[in-house]
Amino acid sequence: MAEKTETKQSSLGEIISVIIQALILALVIRTLLFQPFSIPSGSMRPTLLEGDYLFVSKFSYGYSYASLPFAPKIFSGRIWEGKPERGDVAVFKHPVSGVDYIKRVIGLPGDRIQMRDGQLFINDEPVKRELTGQIDNPDITEKFGPVDVYTETLPNGVTYQTLDLTPNSTADNTREFVVPEGDYFMMGDNRDNSNDSRFGVGYVPLENFVGRANIIFFSISGGASPLEIWRWPSELRLGRFFSSAEG
């Protein structure tokens, strides 16, 4: 009887040990390599949609306090620092609230950024912008109906699509923003419906970057949770699985 009790205790101890090791491994992967992230809003449409789940590479820009679980601000700066590039889609901590945001890097330190009549200007030069058609997909346009889609090409050659939900909106004309050293200017691809460096976010310090968006590994529409397996047949967006998170 004593031997059976010892065997049960040994088995329980092994199970607990395996669970602890698995949790530590998951924490290391999440902190140093890849962190899953879900898209909560439509600010990055049409590139990213609500219900997209993607991996963010934690090593792309090195590591800062924002890389750590719960983001305790126990040190400043970055370790093994890597600089975000114009056009990257990145996750960062809001400079005031600390909430995770995902936007596109538009302005680098020292850049001058402005919107004029819906046209993006970087350092007083218009960014190439071409009307490529319209989208009438409810997943993207919601109540707006057919929406104009533009392709923008940044000075470094990065291309992506943007939406123009409401022509002549307040977002189409802004003051000129001069990006401070060490900071970045972030914008959503859904230009008329994005809380970004133009409105409410401000400039984003390098140490606030969490990582670079890499790949969409799961996508579901209709506000469904990935755990609602019974909704998968009608709500899964299989065409978005394993697609680029940067457009």
N, C-alpha and C positions, 0 to 999 in steps of 0.2 A: 504493500500500500504506500509506503514511504517513497519507493522508487517511482510509482505512478505520479505521486504529488510533485516530486522533483522534476519529472519529465514534463508535466503540465506547466510548471513554473518556468522551466527552461524554454519551452516552446513560446510561452507568452512573452518572455524576455526577448527572444529572437524577433518576434513580430513587432514589438515596440521599437527595437533597435532598427529594424528595416524601415519602419514608418519615419523615425527620426532622421535617418540617413536620407530618405527620399525627400523629406521636407527641406533639409539642408541643401540638397542638390538643386531642388526647385528654386530655393531662395537665391542660390549662387547664380543659376542661369538667368533668373529674372533681374538680378542686380547687375550682372556683368555682361550678359550676352543679349538676350532677347526678352522683351516684355510684351505680353498681349495687350491690346488696346481696342476699345470699341468706339464707334463713331456715334455721338449722342445727338448731333444736330445737323442741319443741312448747310452749314456755312462753307463746306468744301465741295458742294455739288458743282459740276457733274463728276468730279474726280472721285470723291468719296461720298457714300450714301449712308444715311442712318441704317443701322443694322449690319454694316460692314465690321468685320473683326480682323485686325491686322497685327503683324509683328513689328515692333520698333527695335532697331538695333541700338543697344546701349553703348557700344564701343565706337560708333562712328565719330562722335565728338569728344571722346574721352569721358571722364567721370567727374561729377560734382556732387554737391549735397542732393541735387535733384535726382540723382541716379539711385539713391538709397530708398528702401521702403519707408513710407511715411515722411520722407524728405526732411529729416531733422537738419537744421542749418548748423552743423558742427564744424564746418570748415568752408573757406571761400576759395574761389578759383576752380580750375579743372586739373585733373591728373591725366597725363598723356593726352593733352589737349589737341582736338581736331577742330578746324573751323568749318562752320556751316557754309555751304555754297549757295549762290543765288539759284532759286528754283527748287531747292530741297523742300520736301514736305516733312515737317518736324513737329514733335511733341515737346511742349515746354510748360513750365509752371508760370501761371499768371504772376506778374511782378508784385501784386498786392495781395490777392486772395490765396495764391498758391494752388489754385485749381488747375488741372491739366487741360491744355488747349492743343489743338492741332491746326496748323496753318502752313502756308507756303512762305519761304524766305524770299522777300522781294528786295529789301534794302540792306546793304552791307554798311559797316562803320564808315562814316564820312559821306555817304550817299545823300542826295537830295531827292525826295519822293513827293509826287503830287498827282492828283487826279484832275483832269481838265475835260469837261464834257464827256465823261466816261472813258477817256483815254488815259492810260498810265504813262507818266513821264518819270524817267530816271536820269538825274543830273541834267535836266532841261532837255533831254532827248526823248521823243515819243517811242514807246515800245511797239514793235510791229504787231498789228492787230487786224485780223481778217475775219469777216463774217463767214461762217462755214455752214450755216443753216439754222434750222429750228428744232427744238425738242418738244414733244408733247407727251412725254412719259410721266404719268402721275407720281412715280417714285422720285422724280427729279423736279417737276414743275409745281406739284401740289395744285393749288387753286388758281394758279396764274395762267393756265392754258398754254398754248404754244409760246415758247420763249426763245429769243435769239441766242445762239451759241457762237462765241468768238474763239479763235485760236490766237493765243499770244505767244510771241517768241522773244525771250529775254536776250540781253546783249551777249550772254555766253552760249546761246543756241538752244537753251532748254525751252521746249514747247509744251503747252497744256491748254485746256479749254476753260473758258469762263462763261458765266451766265449773265445776261442783262435782263433782270426780271422787270424792272420799271425804268424805262428811259427817263432821263432828266430828274432822277432822284437826288436826294441830298448827298448821297454817296458819290455822285458823279463829279462833284467839284469840291476839292478840299484845299486847305492851305498847303504851303510847301513845308514838308517835314525834313529836318536835317538830322540824320542818324548820328548820335554820339559815338565816340570811340568805345569799343567793347560791347556795343549794343547792335540789335538787328531789328529790321522793320518787317513785320509779318502781316500777310493778307490772306483772306479766304478767296477761293475761286468763285464762290457765289457772291459777287461783288456788292450786290444791293442788300444782302442779308447776312452779313458777317460782322461779328464783334471782334475787331482786330486792332492793329496798331493805329488805325485811323480813328477808331471810336472805342473807348473803354479799356483798352489793353495798354497802349503806349509802347515805348521801345522795350525790347526784351534783352536783358543782359545775357551774355554767353553762358554764365554759370546756371541760368535757369533752364537750359536745354536738357531735356530728358534723353532724346535720341532721334534718329531718323527713321521715318516710316519706310518699310521695305515692301512687304507683300501682304495682300489680302488672303487670309486662309479660310474665311467663312463669311457668308453673307446671307441675310434673311430679311425679307420685307414684311410689311404689314404690322410693324411694331411687335412682332413675335419674338419670344425668347428662344435661344438655341436649345433650351431644355424642353420646349414644347414640341417634342418629336412628331406628334400627330399633325402638326401644321407644316412639316417639312415638304410634303408632296406639292403643296400649292404655293408655299412662300419662299422656298430656297431659291437663291439667284446663283445657279450653278455656273453661269458664264463669268461670274466675278471671282470664283475660287482660283487662288494661286495667280492672280493678276497683279500688276504693279500697283503700288499704293500712291504713285506719283503721277499717274496719268500717262 
